[in-house]
Amino acid sequence: MTPFTQAGLLVINTLVGLYLLLVVLRFLLQLVRADFYNPISQFIVKATNPPLIPMRKIIPGFGGIDVASLVLALIVQAIAIALIMLIKGFQPPADVIIWAAIGVMSLFLKIYFWGLLITVIASWIAPSSYNPALILINQILEPAMRPIRKLMPDMGGIDLSPIMMFLAIQVLEVLLVRGLAISSGMPAGIIIGL
């Protein structure tokens, strides 16, 4: 692989990966009804509004779910896959949309994994912090953590639900994402977020 190819892949992975992260976060923030007055939420909204506003005229929401954000995430991931394959010298196949869906699922799991890791570390370092990023992470994680906390017995002030959440994320990663990637014939290294 030439240095120009490596540089092109680095630029695509970084820029498209960051924008894809913003789009998926926008979907999650709307799904959990997070605080949109948070400065980080405002940044995400302003960064994702240009493509989403026209898309919402065509693709309506359904049951409180922002379908346009999901479609935009799939489009961004599919464009990234096509660009990566073209830079590597391959013709993008028809499976690009399936691979994009697998990549978006993987990104959802990674957001929950890293968000959970950040909150666990922050609970040790700054347990009562009012950082806007930590508040948003907690708002995203809480709907997924609540059922696990209800099932876990009281352990005397120690919350073991993050361990169960880490386990659930890893099981989903192995069964769904990696299993689907292998069964769809997806080549390694073309998905952002996987």
C-alpha positions as CSV (number, residue, x, y, z in Angstrom):
1,M,0.0,0.0,0.0
2,T,1.4,3.4,-1.0
3,P,1.8,6.3,1.4
4,F,-0.9,8.2,-0.5
5,T,-3.3,5.3,-0.1
6,Q,-2.6,5.1,3.6
7,A,-3.0,8.9,3.9
8,G,-6.3,8.8,2.1
9,L,-7.6,5.9,4.3
10,L,-6.6,7.9,7.4
11,V,-8.4,11.0,6.3
12,I,-11.6,9.1,5.3
13,N,-11.6,7.0,8.5
14,T,-11.0,10.1,10.7
15,L,-13.4,12.6,9.1
16,V,-16.2,10.3,8.1
17,G,-15.8,8.4,11.4
18,L,-16.2,11.6,13.4
19,Y,-19.2,12.7,11.4
20,L,-20.8,9.2,11.6
21,L,-20.3,9.3,15.4
22,L,-22.1,12.7,15.6
23,V,-25.0,11.4,13.5
24,V,-25.4,8.3,15.7
25,L,-25.1,10.4,18.8
26,R,-27.9,12.7,17.5
27,F,-30.1,9.6,17.0
28,L,-29.4,8.4,20.5
29,L,-29.9,11.8,22.1
30,Q,-33.3,12.1,20.5
31,L,-34.2,8.5,21.4
32,V,-33.5,9.0,25.1
33,R,-34.9,12.5,25.1
34,A,-31.6,14.0,26.4
35,D,-31.1,17.6,27.4
36,F,-30.8,19.5,24.1
37,Y,-29.7,22.7,26.0
38,N,-26.4,21.0,26.9
39,P,-23.6,22.6,24.9
40,I,-22.4,19.3,23.5
41,S,-26.0,18.5,22.4
42,Q,-26.1,21.9,20.7
43,F,-22.9,21.2,18.8
44,I,-24.2,17.8,17.7
45,V,-27.5,19.4,16.5
46,K,-25.7,22.2,14.6
47,A,-23.2,19.7,13.0
48,T,-25.9,17.3,11.8
49,N,-28.8,19.7,10.9
50,P,-27.6,20.6,7.3
51,P,-28.3,17.1,5.9
52,L,-31.0,16.1,8.3
53,I,-33.4,19.0,7.8
54,P,-34.0,18.2,4.1
55,M,-34.1,14.5,4.8
56,R,-36.8,14.9,7.4
57,K,-39.1,16.4,4.7
58,I,-38.8,13.1,2.9
59,I,-38.3,10.6,5.7
60,P,-40.7,11.1,8.6
61,G,-40.1,10.0,12.2
62,F,-41.9,6.9,13.5
63,G,-43.0,6.5,17.1
64,G,-40.5,9.0,18.5
65,I,-37.6,7.5,16.5
66,D,-35.7,9.8,14.2
67,V,-35.6,7.5,11.1
68,A,-33.8,10.2,9.1
69,S,-30.8,10.1,11.4
70,L,-30.6,6.3,11.0
71,V,-30.8,6.7,7.2
72,L,-28.2,9.4,7.3
73,A,-25.9,7.1,9.3
74,L,-26.3,4.3,6.8
75,I,-25.6,6.7,3.9
76,V,-22.5,8.1,5.6
77,Q,-21.2,4.6,6.4
78,A,-22.0,3.3,2.8
79,I,-20.1,6.3,1.3
80,A,-17.2,5.6,3.5
81,I,-17.1,1.9,2.5
82,A,-17.3,2.8,-1.2
83,L,-14.5,5.4,-0.8
84,I,-12.3,3.0,1.1
85,M,-12.8,0.3,-1.5
86,L,-12.1,2.7,-4.3
87,I,-8.9,3.9,-2.7
88,K,-7.8,0.3,-2.2
89,G,-8.5,-0.4,-5.8
90,F,-11.7,-2.5,-5.5
91,Q,-15.1,-2.0,-7.1
92,P,-17.7,-1.6,-4.4
93,P,-20.2,-4.5,-4.5
94,A,-23.9,-4.4,-4.0
95,D,-23.5,-5.6,-0.3
96,V,-22.4,-2.1,0.7
97,I,-25.7,-1.2,2.4
98,I,-25.6,-4.5,4.4
99,W,-22.1,-3.8,5.4
100,A,-23.1,-0.2,6.3
101,A,-25.8,-1.5,8.6
102,I,-23.4,-3.8,10.3
103,G,-21.0,-0.9,10.8
104,V,-23.7,1.3,12.3
105,M,-24.7,-1.5,14.7
106,S,-21.1,-1.9,15.7
107,L,-20.8,1.9,16.3
108,F,-23.9,1.8,18.6
109,L,-22.2,-1.0,20.7
110,K,-18.9,0.9,20.8
111,I,-20.7,4.1,22.0
112,Y,-22.3,2.2,24.8
113,F,-19.0,0.4,25.7
114,W,-16.9,3.5,25.8
115,G,-19.6,5.5,27.5
116,L,-19.9,2.9,30.2
117,L,-16.2,2.8,30.6
118,I,-16.0,6.6,30.9
119,T,-18.8,6.7,33.5
120,V,-17.2,3.9,35.6
121,I,-13.9,5.7,35.7
122,A,-15.6,9.1,36.3
123,S,-17.5,7.6,39.2
124,W,-14.2,6.8,40.9
125,I,-12.4,10.0,40.0
126,A,-15.2,12.6,40.2
127,P,-18.3,10.9,41.6
128,S,-20.5,14.0,41.7
129,S,-19.3,15.8,38.6
130,Y,-21.6,18.1,36.6
131,N,-19.5,17.9,33.4
132,P,-21.8,18.3,30.3
133,A,-20.3,15.3,28.6
134,L,-20.8,13.1,31.6
135,I,-24.4,14.2,32.0
136,L,-25.1,13.3,28.3
137,I,-23.3,10.0,28.6
138,N,-25.4,9.1,31.7
139,Q,-28.6,10.2,29.9
140,I,-27.7,7.9,27.0
141,L,-26.8,4.9,29.2
142,E,-29.5,5.1,31.8
143,P,-32.4,3.6,29.7
144,A,-30.2,0.6,29.0
145,M,-28.8,0.3,32.5
146,R,-32.2,0.6,34.3
147,P,-33.5,-3.0,33.5
148,I,-30.2,-4.5,34.5
149,R,-30.2,-2.6,37.8
150,K,-33.7,-3.9,38.5
151,L,-32.6,-7.5,38.0
152,M,-29.4,-7.2,40.1
153,P,-29.6,-7.8,43.8
154,D,-28.6,-5.1,46.2
155,M,-24.9,-5.4,46.9
156,G,-24.6,-2.9,49.7
157,G,-23.9,0.2,47.7
158,I,-21.7,-1.4,45.0
159,D,-23.3,-1.3,41.5
160,L,-22.3,-4.4,39.6
161,S,-24.7,-3.6,36.7
162,P,-21.8,-2.1,34.5
163,I,-20.2,-5.5,34.5
164,M,-23.3,-7.1,33.2
165,M,-23.7,-4.4,30.6
166,F,-20.1,-4.9,29.5
167,L,-20.8,-8.6,29.1
168,A,-24.0,-8.0,27.2
169,I,-22.2,-5.6,24.8
170,Q,-19.4,-8.1,24.2
171,V,-21.9,-10.9,23.5
172,L,-23.9,-8.7,21.1
173,E,-20.6,-7.7,19.4
174,V,-19.6,-11.3,18.9
175,L,-22.9,-12.8,17.9
176,L,-24.5,-10.0,15.9
177,V,-21.8,-7.8,14.5
178,R,-18.9,-10.2,13.9
179,G,-21.2,-13.1,13.0
180,L,-23.1,-10.9,10.4
181,A,-19.8,-9.6,9.1
182,I,-18.5,-13.0,8.5
183,S,-21.7,-14.4,7.0
184,S,-22.1,-11.4,4.6
185,G,-18.5,-11.9,3.3
186,M,-17.4,-8.5,4.4
187,P,-13.6,-7.9,3.9
188,A,-11.7,-6.7,7.0
189,G,-10.8,-3.1,7.5
190,I,-13.5,-1.4,5.4
191,I,-16.0,-0.6,8.1
192,I,-15.7,2.5,10.2
193,G,-16.6,1.5,13.7
194,L,-15.8,-2.2,13.4
